[in-house]
């Protein structure tokens, strides 16, 4: 089965939940007799990298622009895919899915994965939000089959467009504990004495609330570590850096991957996700796979992660967030609870099941 993939920045090592999902999924599909070609963006991938774990990577140039980058790149991808003549073109996210009718016009069968209603992100102005809603309508109307990462999204699509979608969540591999601590030495951290957050510096992640909550509380010798950065530097990302610079116990590491991020997850005392919007929160999923004690904002996507009720706080409630942090840095995280959490994640977000579910959708499209 010949599959072409569009709508993502690329992989390996490219930041983003969709990119992480694809980096894990497509090499596994390649081992299941799928011929996979992923169209990547030259801006984000290593030069001269054309193959990754059995997946063909085709880099395509596009401008680095917050508003036009995705659409110019996806348009070029669809035209490239036309020449490849794949059995299926798999488009990720609702923005790129606006080109679904063009792909169908070219004779391709199209699967669209809906990773979440991007028009709910704070970073988009009203015209962009309206356009993304239009993209969603186009993609959900003209795709041969639809995949969603969460049952809430499936219900929404059924209600708005009258279509059924296959619910296939993101997956995670259960990591082994880190046996090095070079990251701790680099930033002067103590094991189990820092709060960790991970993600891009965009308003919907709520990192400004987290910094305010940390500044408001008295957490002794605990530190706050935010691993992430901005892909497009703007006023919001600059304001986060200015806020963090005023407190020596707040550390912004920039984007991290590999061993650095592995160590930060392994040794954190508490993980916090203060976001206003998520599709399926990959960083929370990863933190739970490490067995970390976690707290998160009370939004539907986070609620679906099976944390106990006392581990949620209202998004934007800085006082409530401060209170939750104080509560859980002083509450022992029992080894038995940690083990139960890891086992639940391993069972529910298993990559083998995700591969089987994706292949089933592909076969439905192929008839």
N, C-alpha and C positions, 0 to 999 in steps of 0.2 A: 504494500500500500504506500503510495507516494503522497507525502504531506508537506505542504509549504506553510510557513508560520509568519504572520505579520502582526504589527501593533505593539511590539516591545522594543526596548533599547538594545537588548542583546544580553549575552553572557559569555564567559563566566565572570564572576566578581563585579557585576554591575548592580548598583543599589536600586532597590524597589521590590515590593512584594510580588508583582507580576513577573519580574525578571527572575527572582529567586524560585518562584513556582516553575517557570519554564526550564530553568537550569537543571532542576531535579527531574522534571517530567520527561523531557524529550530524549535524553540519553537512555532512559528506561524503555521508552517506546522504540528506540532504535534497536534495542536488544530483542524486541518482539516483532521483528521482521517488517518494521516500518522504515521507509526511506525518507528521512527528515531533512528538510532545508529550512533554516531559520534566517530571515532577513534581519540583519543587525544595523545599527547606526554607527558609522565610522567615528563619530564623536566620542563614543563610549567604550568601544572594544579595542583590544590590543591590535596593533597593526600586523598584517600578515598572518592573522589567525583565521584559518579557513575550515578547520575541523576541530570538534570537541567531543570526545567520547562517542564517536560514531555519528555525530550530527554535523551536517554540512552547514557552515556559516557563510552567508553572503553579505558582506558589508556594503551599505548604500549611503551615499553622502546626503546630508540635509543640513539646513541652517540650525544653529543653536538658538532657538527662540521659544519662549514660553507658550506662545499662542499658535505658531504655525509649524513647529518642528514635527509634531506627531502626524499632522495631516499631509504635509509634503512627503514625508518618508513613507507613509502607508500608501499614498497614491503611486509612488514609484515601486513599492513592493508588489502591488496588484499587477502593474504592467510587467514586472519581472516574472511574476508567477505565471502570467499568461504564456510566456515563452517556455516555462518549465512543464506546463500541462500536468499539474498535480491531480491526483484523485480528489483531494480535499484541500482547500485553503482554510486554515484555522486562524481566525482573527481574535486577538485578545483586547478586551476593554471596549467600552461603548463609543469613545471618540473615534478610534479607527474603524469601527463597524459601519460608519457612514458610507464606506466604499463597498459594502456588501452588494448593492444592486449592480455596481460596475463589474465586480467579479462574476456575478451571475450572468451578466450580459456577455461576458467573455467566455461563458460556457463552464465555469467552475462551480463545484459544489462547495458550500461555505458553512463552516461551524463557527459560531461566535461564543466566546466565553465572556460572560458578564461578571466582572470582578467587583461590581458595586456602582451605585449611582454617583458618578464623579461630580455631577452638578451640585452635590451637597457640600463639596469642599469649599472652605472659606476663601481660598486664594482666587477663585474665579469671580469676576464682575458679572452683573446681571446678563449682559449680552452673551457672554461665554456660557453661562449656565443654561440659557435658553437654547443655544446651539447644541450643547451636549444632550439636552432633552430630545431635540430633534434627531441627533445621532442615535440615541437609544431607540427611538421609534423606528428609524430606518433599519437598524441592525436586527431588532427583535422581529420586525415584520418580514424581512427578506432572507434571513438566514435559513438554511435547510434544517439545521438543528441548533439548539441553544444549550449551553452548559452554564450553570451558576455555581458559586462557591458556598452559598448559604441558602437555607430553606426560606428565610425571610425575603430574599431576592426573588426566589422562585414564585412565592405567593404574590409578590408585587407584579411580576411579569404576567402571571395568570390573570390578575385583576385588571391590569391596564391593556393588555394586548391579546388576551384569550389564548395564550400559548403555553404549552407545558415545557418545562426545562428539566434537564438532568442535573440533579444536585451532586456535585463532586467537589468536596472541600480541598483546600490546600493541604499539603502533607508536611511531615517533618520526620527527620531521622533522629532517633534518641542518641545523644552524644555521650562519649566517654568523658569522665571528669578530666579537667586539665591537670597536667603534671609539671607545668612550668609557671612562672609568675613574673615574666619580664614586663608585662603590662603594668602590674602593680608597682614594680620598681620605677618604671618610667614616670608614672604620675603620682608617686608617693601615697599609694593606697594600702589599706589594711584589709585582710580577708574578712568578709562578713561585716564590714564597717562602712559600707557605702551603698547608696541608693542608685540604681541603674535605670536609665531610660534610653531607648534606641529609636532613631527615625530621622526623617528629613525635617529640615527647618522650614515648615510651612504652618500657617495659622491653625489648621484643623488638628494638628498634633498636640496643641495645648501646652507646649514646653514653656511658654511665658507664664502660664498658671503654675506650673511645677516649680519654676524658679521663685516666683512670688511666695508660694506655699513654704518652700524651703527657707527662704529669708525670714518668713514670719515666725517659724518655729524655732525652738531651742533644742537642737539635736546633738549637743555635745561635740564629740570628735568625729561624728559621722560626716561623710562627704556626699555630694551629689555629682554623679557622672552622667553626662548626656553624650552618647556616641552617635554622631550624625553631622549633617551639614546641609548646605543649600546647593542644589544643582544650578539654580539661577539666583544669584545674590540679589537681595532686594531689601526694602526698608525693614521688613519683619525680621529677616535673618540677622541684619546688622543690629537691630534692637536687642535680640537675644544675646549677642556677643557683648554688647555694652552692659546689659544687666548682669551677666555672669562675671564680667571683669571686676565688679564691685565686691565680690565675695570670694575670698581665697579658697573656700571649701567647695566651690562649684567649678567643675572641670568639664570643658568642652573638648573632646578628643578629635573631632572631625570624623569623617567616614572611616570606619574600620571593617576589615574582613579577616577571615582566616584565624590564625592563632591569637591575635590581639583581641578580637571580639569573643572568641571562645573562652579566653581567660576571664574577661570581664563578666560574662554570663556565669562562669563556674564559681566565682568567688563573691558575687554580689550578696548583700544581706537582704535586699528588698528590690523588687522590680516594680516600676510604676508606668502605666500607660494612661495619660490624662486626656486622650484625644476626644474630639467632638464628632468625628466621623471615621469609620473603618468599613472596608468591605468584609474581609476576614482578617483579623489582626495577626499578621505573621510574626511580628516581634513578640507578642504576648504568647503565641503558640510556641515559639522557640524558647522563651523564658520558662514556660511551664514544662517543656521537655527536659530542661536542666534540673527540674525539681525545685525551682525557686519559689519563695514566698512572693506572691504577686497581689497588687491592688490595681483597679482599673476604673475608668469612668463608666457611668451607668448608661451606656448606649446599647442598642439591640445587638450589634455585632459582638461586643465584649460580653454581654450577658449570655451569649450562646457558648461561651468557653467553659462553662460549668465550674466557675468559682463560687464559693459560698457567698450569701447575701451580704455578709459583713465586710466583704472585700471590695465593695463598690462605693463610689462617691459620685455625686451629681457633677456632670461636666461643667466646668466654669466656677464651681464652688471652691474657692481657695481655702476658706476656713475649714470646710469639710475634708479637703485633701490634706491639709496640715494635720488635722485630727487623726485621719486614717494612717498617715505616715508614723506619727507618734505611737499609735496603738500597735502597729505591726513591727516596728523595729524593736519594740520591747516585749513582743510575744514570741516565745520559742517556736520554731518551725519543726515539728516533730518528724522524726525519720520515717515513721509509718505513714504519715500524711504525704510526705514527699514521695515515697514509693508508690502510693496509690495514685497520685497525680501523674507520675511518669507512665504508669501502666495504662491509665485512661487515655493519655495522649497517644501512646504507641498503638493502641487498639483502634481508636477513632480516626486518626489521621495517618493511616498506614499507606505508604506509597504504592505497595503492590495492589491494594484495592483501588487506588486512584487510577493506576494504569489500566486495570481491567475495566473500570467504568468508562474511561476515555475511549478505549478500543471498542467498547459496546456502542458508543455514540457514533464512532466512525463507521462501524459496520451497518448501523441503521441508515446512515446517509448513503452508503454504497448499495443498500438494498440486499 
